[in-house]
Amino acid sequence: MPSSQDKGHPMDGAAIRSHAHELIEFVQDINLDEIPAAVTEQARICLLEALGCGVFGATQPWSRILADEIVSEGTQGASTIIGRADRVAAPGAALCNGTAIHGYELDDLIAESVTHPGAAVIPAALAAAEAVNASGAKLLEAIIAGYEVMHRIGLAVGAEPSRRGFHVTSLAAPVAAATAAGIVMNLSRDQLFSAIGLSCSAASGIKSFSIGKGGGMVKRLHLGRAAEAGVRMGQLAQRGFLGPPFAIDSHFGLIEVFGGSSAAPERLSRGLGANWAITQTWFKVFPICGWIQSAVQLLLELRGAEPLSPREISNVRIGVSKYAAQNNSSPAPIDTMGAQYSIPYCAALALTGNPRDPDMFAVSAVNDPVIRELAGRIEIVVDPRIEAVCPAQYGASVSLDFADGRTSEGMVLDCHGTPADPCTEEESRTKFKLLTRGRLADDQAELLTERVWTLAALPSVRLLTENFTLARSA
């Protein structure tokens, strides 16, 4: 608790209210018994999606490097690293698991705020919940709260950060992670505001990974780093380390500093309790950037049931938003990250192969001369119809000319997986099975799914994570 010399904390007796304070007070008071059942149901699906992504991501090189480093540091704790038998301190587990969940462009997102909440909120909440042995219901409440905060901060900073090269997801994520971790830790109101104030100074992340010259591994780390910061700031606040309680929407606060001309702090609190962020979540069908999902879906529909040969294709013209055209048009990616962010590569793969297969984004596949030749012939343009609905909708238009003279064209504004065309519960279960197959034993995967679905009744989240080691063949 704060010492006597810290009694001047700005929150002590403060009558000042802000949009951020309305938001944080609202989410800290979330109770599963008092919110719509659909919100809780969506939180369970978000958790299952995140865990599936985490199991798959844990087998990737970036996740293994990070987990090896954290384990080598020798920190002791009760928190799980997905896929490992090791238990470590909560911040390190959050770092590893956030990186794994965000590790292959398969994790959830909310289109309007351009944020990926699951890969920051869920690892932070889960690691902190394991550390304090929180209940399953408390974990669900924290997840719902974190999604709400992540989405609303993304809305409040607006489009300016993205235009300047910031990764909006990793600006909003530390605050959302601190909120979720703080809730499972049962922080007091003042402690939670301190944790959030501290986490605002962890907001960072640039999109150098997206320009097509080799993205490396850094984007995978963005949400792991944010989850780690959220847990750490919660722990510090619990010990009495004070943060500025108005750091979200005050002068020189996160919204003003990063949002600039697009800052809209009123969006932090508009419609609280009526428009739940977690119900707007989009679950990806393809392991690629969200801006490209609609184009790939449409190309699969236009090509027909069987893959095409490049010689059967005369011309491909894809219309997207101005943002996507500027940031996702590199025709010759050199690594996995670049391929997942390249409209031409993903389009060529959709026409000639299987874009649902994560292995098609391995470096060996990315260098396939057949795909690269076709990618070099694909034209990317700004479509005013798509630009008009961006970023609320991540649409695309396609005109496909065949070598035999036929032409097919179409437009998709809301691809499958979005709230307008949602995945079914069964599709999410199937995705989980596919991502965990050969990585978890079948009985492990079945038990994990069952415990996600009954999470609200579990007295301890440790029952969820007690058997999370990857199969030896993974």
Buried (B, 14 or more C-beta within 10 A) or exposed (E): EBEEEEEEBBBEEEEEEBBBBBBBBBBBEBEBEEBEEEBBBBBBBBBBBBBBBBBBBBBBEBBBEBBEEBBEEEBEBBBBBBBBEBBBBBBBBBBBBBBBBBBBBBBBBBBBBBBBBBBBBBBBBBBBBBBBEBBBBBBBBBBBBBBBBBBBBBBBBBBBBBBEEBBBBBBBBBBBBBBBBBBBBEBEBBBBBBBBBBBBBBBBBBBBBBBBBEBBBBBBBBBBBBBBBBBBBBBBBBEEBBBBBBBBBBEEBBBBBBBBEBBBBEBBBBEBEEEBBBBBBBBBBBBBBBBBBBBBBBBBEBBEEEBBEBEBBBEBBBBBBBBBBBBBBBBBBBBBBBBBBBBBBBBBBBBBBEBBEBEBBEEEBBBBEEBBEBBEBBEBEBBEEBBEBBBEBBBBBBBBBBEEEEEBEBBBBBBBBBBEEBBEEEBBBEBBBEBBBEBBBEEBBEBBBEBBBEBBEBEBBBBBBEBBBBBEEB
